[in-house]
Amino acid sequence: MSSVARAPGRVNLIGDHTDYTGGLVFPMAIDRDTTIVFEQSPENSPGEPTRSASTRADAVSLTSENFEGTVQFDLPVTDAAAVRPTWGRYVAGVAAAMTERSLPVRGFHGRVATEVPIGGGLSSSAALEVAAALAFGIDTDVATLAAVCRRAEHLATSVPCGIMDQLTSAAGVKDHALLIDCHTLDVTPVRIPESLAVWVVEISSRTLDGSEYPARVAQCAAAEREIGPLRLADLESADRIADRTIRSRARHVVSENERVRDFAAALVAGDAREAGRLMYASHRSLSRDFETSTKQMDEAVDGISRVPGVHGVRMTGGGFGGCVVVLAEDDAPIGTAVSAGTLVMRVRAADGASLATPLS
């Protein structure tokens, strides 16, 4: 009988490019899932003929409803980045990361499907990683699960991402966003007021693999060599950095951490206007100080901000394209501000990853 591993995508309401410096983020898991329907293969009995890769306990065979090709590889994995088709790198990366931690890895065969838009900055790769970890049989706490899947992304793509995406997918809480301290990995659920709606508008497809994302990570590391951990720094310290680019990157991270704190407080107080103001400030910082927005995204933020009932708009995710996130009244006509054919989704906060197994 088949089991089902489910992991949601995420949208980040505020707090981008802070997680890999141990800062604060405020995402929510969304009601768009990646699922793997799978069967774990039994061990070969003594004297039994060797099975094919599609059914062996020391191998993985996986097809996709969204992409062509079959992913097949043996366990243990020696080079996750070399697995083809390329979407299989993330699955292989999870197996490799589990082996690094001496966690048992059980082969499986199955089929993956996703409702998370690919290349939209909604963590489709993290959702696949978390679902794959459950299919491999991982049995641990959500922080370790997220750390394994973060390492998987590093092994698969060499993109030095933080832990926000994987932790959100693992630890989501229905009807709540998550205030996450990426240094301690403490997760505090914050209820989203029922009067507010969260929308995602896809502006352009993108991938962080091959983008300037690693350069931003390196620039933040350079700032920390001058003034110490950015999660503990203040703007006065950031402004003392001599190099203009490094100074700007530090200013974004330091100010963004403070905006996350203030945004969480605004939601708790039911102050949608203040929450929206902070979202606009975050987008300006990402566009000007961190330079991860694009002209197209800036124009989308400006256009959507004029829609009646919209409180705040900002780019979301790693940047260089992707989606914007909108905080608005429930009946705000978001679609009137974008061109026909643009993907506009109302998303709701969802529970984190889960594994459904057949009853014995």
matplotlib code that plots the C-alpha trace (Angstrom):
import matplotlib.pyplot as plt

x = [0.0, 1.1, 2.0, 1.7, 4.3, 3.0, 4.9, 3.6, 5.2, 5.6, 5.2, 7.3, 5.3, 8.4, 12.0, 14.0, 17.8, 17.9, 17.8, 21.3, 22.7, 20.6, 18.0, 14.3, 11.7, 7.9, 6.7, 3.7, 3.2, 0.5, -2.3, -0.3, 1.4, 4.0, 3.1, 5.0, 2.9, 5.3, 6.0, 9.1, 10.7, 11.4, 14.9, 15.9, 15.6, 18.6, 18.8, 16.2, 17.2, 18.3, 15.4, 15.4, 16.2, 12.5, 11.8, 15.1, 15.4, 18.8, 17.6, 15.1, 12.8, 10.6, 8.4, 6.7, 3.3, 4.9, 8.1, 9.3, 11.7, 12.3, 14.7, 16.7, 19.7, 21.3, 21.9, 24.1, 24.3, 27.8, 27.0, 23.5, 24.2, 24.9, 21.4, 19.2, 16.6, 17.6, 14.6, 15.9, 18.9, 16.8, 15.6, 19.1, 20.4, 18.1, 19.4, 23.0, 22.3, 20.6, 23.6, 25.9, 24.1, 24.1, 20.3, 18.9, 17.8, 15.3, 14.8, 11.4, 9.6, 6.7, 5.4, 5.7, 3.2, 3.1, 0.6, 3.4, 4.3, 7.7, 10.2, 7.8, 9.8, 7.3, 9.8, 8.8, 12.3, 12.0, 8.6, 10.1, 13.0, 10.8, 8.4, 11.4, 12.8, 9.5, 9.5, 13.0, 11.8, 13.3, 12.2, 13.3, 12.2, 11.2, 14.4, 16.6, 14.3, 14.7, 18.4, 18.8, 16.7, 18.6, 21.8, 20.2, 19.7, 23.4, 24.4, 22.0, 22.6, 25.4, 23.0, 23.9, 20.3, 19.2, 16.8, 13.6, 12.0, 12.5, 11.6, 8.4, 7.4, 8.0, 6.6, 3.6, 0.5, -3.0, -4.3, -0.9, 2.2, 5.5, 7.9, 11.1, 14.4, 16.9, 19.7, 17.8, 15.3, 12.5, 9.2, 6.3, 2.9, 1.1, -2.6, -3.5, -6.6, -9.6, -10.4, -7.2, -6.3, -2.9, -2.5, 0.4, 1.0, 3.6, 5.6, 8.3, 9.8, 13.2, 15.7, 18.3, 20.6, 23.0, 21.6, 23.5, 22.1, 25.5, 27.1, 24.6, 25.4, 29.1, 28.5, 26.6, 29.5, 31.9, 29.8, 29.8, 33.6, 33.6, 30.8, 30.0, 26.7, 24.1, 21.3, 22.9, 24.0, 22.3, 22.1, 24.8, 27.2, 26.1, 26.7, 30.3, 31.1, 33.4, 32.5, 29.2, 27.9, 28.7, 27.2, 24.0, 23.6, 24.1, 21.6, 19.0, 19.5, 19.7, 16.6, 14.7, 15.1, 13.5, 10.7, 9.9, 9.5, 7.3, 5.2, 4.5, 3.5, 1.2, -0.6, -1.1, -2.6, -4.8, -3.1, -3.2, -2.2, 1.1, 1.7, 1.3, 3.6, 6.3, 5.9, 6.4, 9.5, 10.8, 10.4, 12.2, 15.1, 15.3, 15.1, 17.6, 19.9, 19.9, 19.3, 17.3, 14.2, 13.7, 12.0, 9.1, 8.6, 8.9, 6.2, 4.0, 4.3, 3.4, 0.4, -1.0, -0.6, -3.2, -5.9, -8.6, -8.4, -4.7, -2.6, 0.8, 2.8, 6.4, 8.5, 8.9, 11.6, 15.2, 14.4, 15.7, 12.1, 9.4, 6.3, 5.0, 2.9, -0.1, -1.8, -5.3, -8.9, -10.8, -12.6, -9.8, -9.9, -6.2, -6.6, -7.6, -4.0, -2.3, -2.4, -4.6, -3.1, -1.1, -1.2, -3.0, -3.6, -5.4, -3.3, -4.1, -1.8, -1.6, -0.2, 3.3, 4.5, 2.8, 3.1, 0.0, 0.7, -1.8, -3.4, -2.0]
y = [0.0, 3.5, 6.3, 10.0, 12.6, 16.1, 19.4, 22.9, 25.8, 29.1, 32.9, 35.3, 38.3, 40.2, 39.4, 38.5, 37.9, 37.8, 34.1, 33.2, 35.7, 34.2, 37.0, 37.2, 36.2, 36.1, 33.6, 31.3, 27.8, 28.0, 25.8, 24.7, 21.4, 19.1, 15.4, 12.2, 9.1, 6.3, 2.7, 1.8, -1.3, -4.4, -5.6, -8.5, -11.9, -14.2, -16.0, -13.7, -12.3, -8.7, -6.4, -3.6, 0.0, 0.9, -1.5, -2.0, -0.9, 0.7, 2.8, 5.5, 5.7, 8.7, 10.2, 13.6, 14.9, 18.3, 17.4, 14.8, 12.0, 9.4, 10.1, 7.0, 6.7, 4.3, 4.8, 6.1, 9.2, 10.4, 13.4, 14.9, 17.7, 15.3, 13.5, 14.0, 15.1, 18.2, 18.3, 15.0, 16.8, 18.0, 14.5, 13.1, 16.0, 15.0, 11.4, 12.7, 15.1, 12.4, 10.1, 12.9, 12.9, 9.1, 9.0, 5.8, 6.3, 3.8, 3.7, 4.1, 4.4, 6.7, 9.8, 13.5, 16.2, 19.9, 22.7, 25.2, 27.4, 26.6, 29.5, 31.9, 32.3, 30.2, 27.5, 24.7, 23.2, 23.3, 21.6, 18.8, 18.4, 18.1, 15.7, 13.6, 13.5, 12.1, 9.5, 8.5, 7.7, 10.6, 10.5, 13.6, 17.0, 19.8, 21.8, 18.9, 18.0, 21.6, 21.6, 18.4, 19.8, 23.1, 21.1, 19.2, 22.4, 23.3, 19.9, 20.0, 23.5, 25.2, 28.0, 29.0, 29.5, 30.0, 27.8, 29.8, 27.9, 24.4, 25.3, 27.0, 24.0, 21.6, 23.7, 25.6, 26.3, 26.7, 30.3, 31.5, 33.1, 32.1, 34.5, 32.6, 33.4, 31.8, 31.8, 29.9, 28.3, 29.3, 29.4, 31.6, 31.2, 34.5, 34.4, 36.3, 38.4, 37.0, 40.3, 40.2, 38.2, 37.3, 37.2, 36.1, 37.6, 36.0, 38.7, 36.6, 33.2, 32.9, 30.5, 31.3, 28.8, 31.0, 34.2, 36.8, 35.3, 33.8, 37.3, 38.7, 36.1, 36.9, 40.6, 40.0, 37.9, 40.7, 43.1, 40.8, 40.6, 44.3, 44.9, 41.4, 39.5, 41.5, 40.0, 41.9, 45.1, 48.5, 51.0, 53.2, 50.3, 49.5, 53.1, 53.0, 50.4, 52.1, 50.2, 51.6, 48.3, 46.3, 49.2, 49.1, 45.3, 45.6, 48.4, 46.3, 43.3, 45.3, 47.4, 44.3, 42.5, 45.5, 45.6, 41.9, 42.6, 45.6, 43.7, 40.9, 43.4, 45.2, 42.0, 41.1, 44.6, 44.3, 47.3, 46.5, 50.0, 49.8, 46.3, 47.5, 50.5, 48.1, 45.9, 48.9, 49.9, 46.4, 46.4, 49.7, 48.4, 45.2, 47.3, 50.0, 48.7, 45.0, 45.4, 42.1, 43.5, 44.3, 47.1, 44.8, 44.0, 47.6, 48.6, 45.7, 46.9, 50.4, 49.4, 47.0, 49.5, 51.7, 49.0, 49.9, 47.7, 46.9, 47.6, 46.5, 44.9, 43.7, 41.3, 37.9, 35.3, 35.5, 38.1, 38.6, 37.9, 35.7, 36.9, 39.8, 39.2, 41.4, 42.0, 43.3, 43.3, 40.1, 41.7, 43.7, 43.4, 42.4, 41.1, 44.6, 45.8, 43.2, 42.1, 39.3, 35.9, 36.8, 34.2, 35.7, 33.4, 33.9, 31.8, 30.7, 29.7, 25.9, 23.3, 22.0, 18.7, 15.4, 11.7, 9.6, 5.9, 3.1, 1.4, -2.1]
z = [0.0, -0.8, 1.7, 1.1, 2.2, 2.0, 2.4, 1.8, 0.0, 1.9, 1.4, 3.4, 4.6, 5.7, 6.6, 3.5, 3.3, 7.1, 7.7, 6.7, 9.2, 12.0, 11.9, 12.1, 9.4, 9.3, 6.8, 6.6, 5.1, 2.4, 1.2, -1.8, -1.4, -2.9, -2.4, -2.9, -3.2, -2.6, -1.5, 0.5, -0.9, 1.4, 1.8, -0.4, 1.2, 1.2, -2.2, -3.8, -7.2, -7.2, -7.9, -10.4, -9.3, -9.3, -6.4, -4.5, -0.9, -1.6, -4.6, -5.5, -8.5, -8.8, -11.6, -11.6, -12.7, -13.4, -15.2, -17.7, -17.0, -14.2, -11.4, -10.5, -8.2, -5.8, -2.1, -0.6, -2.8, -3.8, -6.0, -5.6, -8.0, -10.9, -10.6, -13.7, -14.5, -12.6, -10.3, -8.9, -7.4, -4.5, -3.6, -3.9, -1.8, 1.0, 1.0, 1.0, 3.9, 5.9, 5.4, 6.6, 9.9, 10.1, 9.8, 8.2, 4.6, 3.1, -0.7, -2.2, -5.5, -6.3, -8.0, -7.0, -7.8, -6.8, -6.5, -5.6, -8.6, -9.9, -10.0, -8.2, -5.0, -3.0, -2.0, -4.3, -3.9, 0.0, -0.2, -2.4, 0.0, 3.1, 1.4, 0.2, 3.8, 5.0, 2.2, 3.1, 6.6, 8.6, 12.2, 14.1, 15.3, 12.9, 13.5, 12.5, 9.6, 8.3, 8.8, 6.8, 4.0, 4.0, 3.7, 0.8, -1.1, -0.6, -1.9, -4.9, -6.1, -4.2, -3.3, 0.3, 1.4, 5.0, 6.9, 6.6, 3.7, 5.0, 8.6, 7.5, 5.4, 8.3, 11.1, 9.6, 11.7, 10.2, 10.3, 11.6, 10.3, 12.0, 13.8, 13.4, 15.1, 12.6, 15.2, 18.0, 15.6, 18.0, 16.2, 17.5, 15.7, 15.2, 14.2, 11.0, 11.6, 9.9, 8.3, 6.3, 3.2, 1.8, -2.0, -4.1, -7.6, -9.9, -11.6, -13.4, -13.2, -11.7, -10.1, -7.4, -9.0, -11.0, -9.6, -7.5, -4.3, -3.2, -3.7, -1.3, 1.3, 0.8, 1.2, 4.5, 5.7, 4.8, 6.9, 9.8, 9.7, 10.3, 12.9, 14.2, 13.8, 11.9, 14.0, 17.0, 15.1, 15.0, 12.1, 13.7, 13.5, 9.9, 8.8, 9.9, 7.3, 4.7, 1.6, 0.2, -1.1, 2.1, 4.1, 2.1, 2.5, 6.3, 6.5, 4.9, 7.2, 10.4, 9.5, 8.2, 11.5, 13.3, 10.7, 11.4, 15.1, 14.4, 11.8, 14.2, 16.9, 14.4, 13.4, 17.1, 17.6, 14.5, 13.0, 9.3, 8.2, 10.2, 8.9, 5.4, 5.9, 7.1, 4.0, 1.7, 3.7, 3.4, -0.4, -0.7, 1.3, -0.8, -4.0, -3.0, -0.3, -1.2, -4.9, -5.3, -6.8, -10.5, -12.4, -13.2, -9.5, -8.4, -11.0, -9.8, -6.2, -7.2, -9.2, -6.7, -3.9, -5.6, -5.4, -2.8, 0.3, -0.1, 3.0, 1.9, -1.0, -1.3, -3.2, -1.4, -1.4, -2.6, -5.3, -8.8, -10.0, -8.6, -6.8, -4.7, -1.6, -0.8, 2.5, 1.9, 2.9, 2.0, -0.9, -2.4, -6.3, -6.7, -10.2, -11.5, -11.1, -13.2, -16.8, -18.0, -17.6, -14.5, -11.8, -8.8, -5.8, -2.5, -0.1, 3.4, 6.3, 6.4, 8.7, 8.1, 6.5, 7.3, 6.5, 6.0, 6.1, 5.5, 8.4, 9.1]

ax = plt.figure().add_subplot(projection="3d")
ax.plot(x, y, z, "-o")
ax.set_aspect("equal")
plt.show()
